[in-house]
Structure formats: C-alpha cells, structure tokens
Amino acid sequence: MALNLKTLATRSMSAVVFVVLLVGCVYWSYLSFTIFFFVVSMIGLYEFYKISDKMGARPVKLIGFLIGIITYLAFVFVGEIVSIPQEMLYSYHRLSAAIMPLIIAGPFLILATTLFIRKENAIQNAMYTMGGIIYAVVPFALLNHTVFYCVGSEKFNSAVILGIIFLIWSNDTFAYLGGSLFGKNKMIERVSPGKTWEGTIIGVLITFGLSFLFNNLIFDFNDYTWMILGIVVPILATIGDLVESKLKREAGVKDSGNIMPGHGGVLDRFDSLIFVSPFIFVLFKLV
C-alpha cells in the first residue's frame, strides 16, 4: 500500500494537537483539568447517543444530557476553582451530598418515565439513555476525586493521572509494535481483527516494566500499589479498547466521531481511560 503523505500529515498534526491539549489542560490547573474532562464527557455522551441511533435505539437525549451534566458537576470541587466563604462552601458540599442520591435514583426515574411513553421500545431507549451516562460521563467525573486523593493528600496533583495516561499510551504503542512484528494469533478477531495475543502480552509486559521506572522517577507510591497499577492498567485499557470496538462494530461505524481528523472521536481516544478510571478511583480509596 502506498504511503499517503497527506493522510500521514493530517494524523500527525491532529495527534500533536491532541497530546498538547490533553497534557496542558491536565497539568496546568484543576480548573483546566475539570473543564477539559467535562467537555470530553459531553462530547463522548453525544457520540454514544449517535452510535445508539445507528443501532436502532432512540435514547432520551435531553434527559440524558441533563442528568449527565448534573452527575459530572456533583463530583467537581468548586472550592478549588474559586475562593468562596467557608459557609457557602459548606452549603455547596451539602448540596452535592443531596444530589448524590438523586444521581443514584436517576436510572430508576428514567425507567419510570417509560410508563408514560407510548413509543415502541421505550425500555430499550431508557437503557441506552442510562448507558451513555454510565459509559461516557461517570468515568471522567470520577477523575475529579482521583486527582485529589490518589496520593493520600487533599491537594490537586495531576502527576498520577498523567502517569496513568502514559501507561495507557505505552500499552497501546508496544501492543501495536509487538503485534506488527510478532503477531500471529488473533485475540478476538470478530471484534478487533488487528489485535493479537502476542502484541497484547508484549504491551502489558513492557508497560509493567515501565511502570516501575515512572514510579521511581516521578511518583512516590509503595511498590505494592504501583505493581497493581502496572499490571491492571494495561489489561483494563485493552478491554476498554475491545469493548468500544465491539460497540462500533455492532453499530456499523468505523469511528465514534470525527472531532480528531484521522483519529476518530472522543470515545475512540479515551476508550481505555473509560475502563481504567473507575478502577483507580476504587483503588486509591482503599489504599
């Protein structure tokens, strides 16, 4: 196949812009961090509902976006963005605590509304509405807590989130290279024809090794915690990639969107982080 220089240039430029924007927003401040992932979650929710339409579902998009926005904002630490009096900050925390039960009850409220909808497949549409929030919003919302509490302190620290992202990128890169050089046995061909067991294992092993290098140079975790991250992050990242590939395959689409020329949409770029985020949230709450 002849090398298309124009396509290569487009993909390269798009990738550079994406990396600079992601790293810059995550590193700069909590405000830029939370705004970036809020935008990502809303675009991701839009892409999920668009894919749902391709699969024959009709999610209730207005309700989905409303609950999605409320869900994300409930995890945001407003006191870290603007200086507000302690009394108002306390009231905000009480409001956030009151919103949490509503978020938990949200799926059941969506299901209850189907009783009054006469359209066909109302239950199915409600399930897709909730699925979009769970898949495209909750993982990014959880990062707002992880970025504060993952190092045992209540200060904004983007280093670990960036480290997790670099582990994901490392796994993607070495799995691709390993598969290209040594791949013979397809992993799940009906879902992702390009993935091989050889490439996946190489990606996981090299990423596991690099995780200790990251820890020694940048972070200060005990070896037990970082060992868990080093092995589980690449595995979950691979599963996240496969799940998104299956979602697109069942919808009959090549990419989730076209926001990134040559690379697809938000869900294409963050499919791995979507699966990794809930795990690291739970892990850092336990350690």
C-alpha positions in Angstrom: 0.0 0.0 0.0 1.4 3.4 -1.0 2.1 5.8 1.8 -0.4 8.7 1.7 1.7 11.7 2.9 -1.4 13.9 3.2 -3.2 11.5 5.4 0.0 10.9 7.5 0.5 14.7 7.9 -3.2 15.1 9.0 -2.9 12.3 11.5 0.4 13.6 12.9 -0.8 17.1 13.3 -4.0 16.0 14.9 -2.1 13.8 17.3 0.3 16.6 18.3 -2.6 19.0 19.0 -4.4 16.3 21.0 -1.4 15.5 23.2 -0.5 19.1 23.8 -4.1 20.0 24.7 -4.6 16.9 27.0 -1.3 17.2 28.8 -1.6 21.0 29.1 -5.1 21.0 30.5 -4.4 18.2 32.9 -1.2 19.7 34.2 -2.0 23.4 34.2 -4.6 23.7 37.0 -7.7 22.0 38.4 -9.9 24.4 36.5 -8.4 23.5 33.2 -8.4 19.8 34.2 -12.1 19.7 35.1 -13.3 21.8 32.2 -11.3 19.6 29.8 -12.9 16.4 31.0 -16.3 17.9 31.3 -16.1 18.8 27.6 -14.8 15.3 26.8 -17.6 13.7 28.7 -20.3 15.7 27.0 -18.8 15.0 23.5 -18.5 11.4 24.5 -22.1 11.3 25.5 -23.2 12.8 22.2 -21.1 10.2 20.3 -22.6 7.4 22.4 -26.2 8.5 21.6 -25.3 8.9 17.9 -24.0 5.3 17.9 -27.2 4.3 19.7 -29.2 5.8 16.9 -27.2 3.7 14.4 -28.1 0.6 16.5 -31.8 1.3 16.2 -32.3 2.8 19.7 -33.7 6.2 20.4 -32.2 7.4 23.8 -34.0 10.3 25.5 -31.1 12.7 24.8 -32.4 15.8 26.6 -32.8 13.9 29.9 -29.6 12.1 29.3 -27.6 15.3 28.9 -29.3 16.9 31.9 -28.5 14.0 34.2 -25.0 13.8 32.7 -24.3 17.4 33.4 -25.6 17.1 37.0 -23.6 13.9 37.5 -20.3 15.4 36.4 -20.8 18.7 38.3 -21.6 16.7 41.5 -18.0 15.5 41.6 -16.4 18.8 40.9 -14.6 20.6 43.8 -15.8 24.1 43.4 -13.7 25.4 46.3 -10.6 24.5 44.4 -11.7 26.7 41.5 -12.9 29.9 43.1 -12.5 31.4 46.5 -15.8 31.3 48.4 -16.6 31.9 52.0 -16.5 28.8 54.2 -20.2 29.0 54.9 -21.0 28.9 51.2 -18.5 26.1 50.6 -20.2 24.1 53.4 -23.6 24.7 51.8 -22.2 23.6 48.4 -20.9 20.3 49.9 -24.3 19.7 51.5 -26.0 20.4 48.1 -23.6 17.9 46.4 -24.3 15.3 49.1 -28.0 15.8 48.5 -27.6 15.5 44.7 -25.8 12.1 45.0 -29.0 10.2 46.0 -30.7 11.8 43.0 -28.0 10.6 40.7 -28.3 7.1 42.1 -32.1 7.3 41.7 -31.7 8.8 38.2 -31.7 5.4 36.3 -34.9 4.4 38.1 -36.6 7.7 37.3 -35.7 7.3 33.7 -37.2 3.8 33.7 -40.3 5.1 35.4 -40.9 7.7 32.7 -41.2 4.8 30.1 -44.5 4.0 31.7 -45.9 7.2 30.1 -44.1 6.9 26.8 -46.2 5.2 24.1 -43.4 4.8 21.6 -42.1 1.3 20.8 -39.0 0.0 22.6 -39.3 2.6 25.4 -37.5 0.4 27.9 -34.6 -0.2 25.4 -34.4 3.6 24.8 -34.2 4.2 28.6 -31.4 1.6 28.9 -29.4 3.3 26.2 -30.0 6.7 27.9 -28.6 5.4 31.1 -25.8 3.5 29.4 -24.5 6.7 27.9 -24.2 8.4 31.3 -22.5 5.4 32.8 -20.1 4.8 29.9 -19.3 8.4 28.8 -19.8 10.6 31.9 -19.2 8.7 35.2 -15.6 7.6 34.4 -14.5 11.2 33.7 -16.4 12.6 36.7 -14.6 10.2 39.0 -11.2 11.6 37.9 -12.1 14.8 39.8 -11.8 12.8 43.0 -8.9 10.6 42.0 -6.7 13.6 41.1 -7.0 14.8 44.7 -7.0 11.7 46.8 -4.8 9.3 44.9 -1.6 10.4 46.7 -3.0 10.5 50.2 -3.4 14.2 50.4 -6.2 16.7 49.5 -4.1 18.8 47.0 -4.5 18.8 43.3 -1.9 16.5 41.8 -2.1 15.8 38.1 1.1 13.7 38.0 -0.6 10.4 38.8 -3.4 11.0 36.2 -0.7 11.8 33.6 1.2 8.7 34.7 -1.9 6.5 34.2 -2.4 8.1 30.7 1.2 7.4 29.8 0.8 3.8 30.9 -2.2 3.5 28.6 -0.3 5.1 25.7 2.7 2.8 26.4 0.4 -0.2 26.3 -1.2 0.9 23.0 2.2 1.7 21.4 4.0 -1.5 22.3 1.0 -3.7 21.7 0.8 -2.3 18.2 4.5 -2.7 17.6 4.6 -6.2 19.2 1.6 -7.3 17.1 3.1 -5.9 13.9 6.4 -7.7 14.4 5.4 -10.9 16.1 1.6 -11.2 16.0 0.3 -14.5 14.6 -2.6 -15.5 16.8 -5.7 -13.3 16.7 -7.1 -12.3 20.0 -10.8 -11.7 19.3 -10.9 -11.4 15.5 -14.7 -10.8 15.3 -14.3 -7.7 17.5 -10.9 -6.3 16.6 -9.1 -8.2 13.7 -5.9 -6.3 14.2 -5.3 -7.4 17.9 -3.1 -10.4 18.5 -2.2 -12.2 21.7 1.5 -11.7 21.1 1.1 -7.9 20.8 -1.2 -7.7 23.8 1.2 -9.7 26.0 4.2 -7.6 24.8 2.3 -4.4 25.5 1.3 -5.5 29.1 4.8 -6.7 30.0 6.7 -3.7 28.7 4.2 -1.3 30.3 4.5 -3.2 33.6 8.3 -2.7 33.4 7.9 1.0 32.6 5.5 1.5 35.5 8.4 0.9 37.9 10.5 3.5 36.0 7.7 6.0 36.2 7.3 5.4 39.9 11.0 5.8 40.7 11.4 9.0 38.6 8.1 10.8 39.2 5.9 9.3 41.9 6.2 8.0 45.4 4.0 5.0 45.7 4.9 1.9 47.5 5.8 -1.0 45.2 2.7 -2.9 46.0 0.3 -0.2 44.8 2.3 0.6 41.7 2.7 -3.1 40.9 -1.1 -3.4 40.8 -1.4 -0.3 38.6 1.4 -1.5 36.3 -0.3 -4.8 35.5 -4.0 -3.9 35.8 -4.0 -0.6 33.8 -2.8 -2.1 30.5 -5.2 -5.1 30.9 -8.2 -2.8 31.6 -7.0 -0.5 28.8 -7.1 -3.4 26.3 -10.5 -4.5 27.5 -11.8 -0.9 27.1 -10.4 -0.7 23.6 -12.1 -4.0 22.7 -15.5 -3.0 24.2 -15.5 0.2 22.2 -14.5 -1.7 19.0 -17.4 -4.1 19.6 -19.8 -1.1 20.2 -18.8 0.4 16.8 -18.9 -2.9 15.0 -22.5 -3.6 16.2 -23.4 -0.1 15.1 -21.7 -0.5 11.8 -19.5 2.6 12.1 -15.7 3.0 11.7 -15.2 5.8 14.2 -17.3 7.1 17.1 -16.9 10.7 15.7 -14.7 12.9 13.6 -13.6 15.5 16.1 -10.0 14.4 15.5 -9.1 14.2 11.8 -7.5 10.8 11.1 -8.1 9.5 14.7 -11.9 9.5 15.1 -13.9 10.8 18.0 -13.6 11.2 21.8 -14.7 7.7 22.6 -12.0 6.4 20.2 -9.3 8.3 22.0 -10.5 7.7 25.6 -11.9 4.2 25.4 -9.1 2.8 27.5 -9.3 5.5 30.2 -13.1 4.9 30.5 -12.4 1.4 31.8 -9.3 2.3 33.8 -10.8 5.3 35.7 -13.3 3.5 37.9 -10.6 1.0 38.9 -8.1 3.6 40.0 -10.8 5.5 41.8 -11.7 2.4 43.9 -8.0 1.5 44.4 -7.0 4.9 45.8 -10.0 4.9 48.1 -8.8 1.6 49.6 -5.1 2.3 49.9 
